[in-house]
Amino acid sequence: MQSSNKSLRIGIAVAVVLATIGYLAFTGQAANKSYYVTIAEMQNMGQNAYASNLRVEGFVKPESIHPEGPNVRFVLTEFESHNPKADANPRHITVDYQGSEPPPDTFKGDAQALAIGTWGRDGVFHATQLQAKCASKYAPVQSTSSTGAKVAANDGAPKATPNGVPSPAGN
């Protein structure tokens, strides 16, 4: 009698623990789900944009960055400022980043950025996470040859000879 009563208690305890773990896994998964959208897609989501966790991608508008300690407020646009499409009135949003870490070192004007958070009814995207890629100024320089064709800049790699073997001098 004692052992069956003890087994019943252990079984109930195991069931409660498993039910709790299942509940936490289900609610945690739903709370962490976020949709990857562009600025245009987010603005076209309507009321669904306010109820969802979102990852919004765009380019940081130069001279719009206003740091406040580890937080920052900036404008995210569809195109880099030097892109010809940027002059055609691109869509943009104001982002208010209030995260636990300061913005990354690569967070600068024209950097491609990903803001993770929620779209507020105040018209501001409230981000809790911020990621930034290197600005395009780190891309390889393109030069024009005498024939007018674009040629990538020499990256310092050895050049191959006609038989496919690299030349020792790199020429």
Secondary structure, 3 states (H helix, E strand, C coil): CHHHHHHHHHHHHHHHHHHHHHHHHHHHHHHHCEEEEEHHHHHCCHHHHCCCEEEEEEEECCCCCEEECCEEEEEEECCCCCCHHHHHCCCEEEEEECCCCCCCCCCCCCCEEEEEEEECCCCEEEEEEEEECCCHHHCCCEEECCCCCEEECCCCCCCECCCCCECCCCC
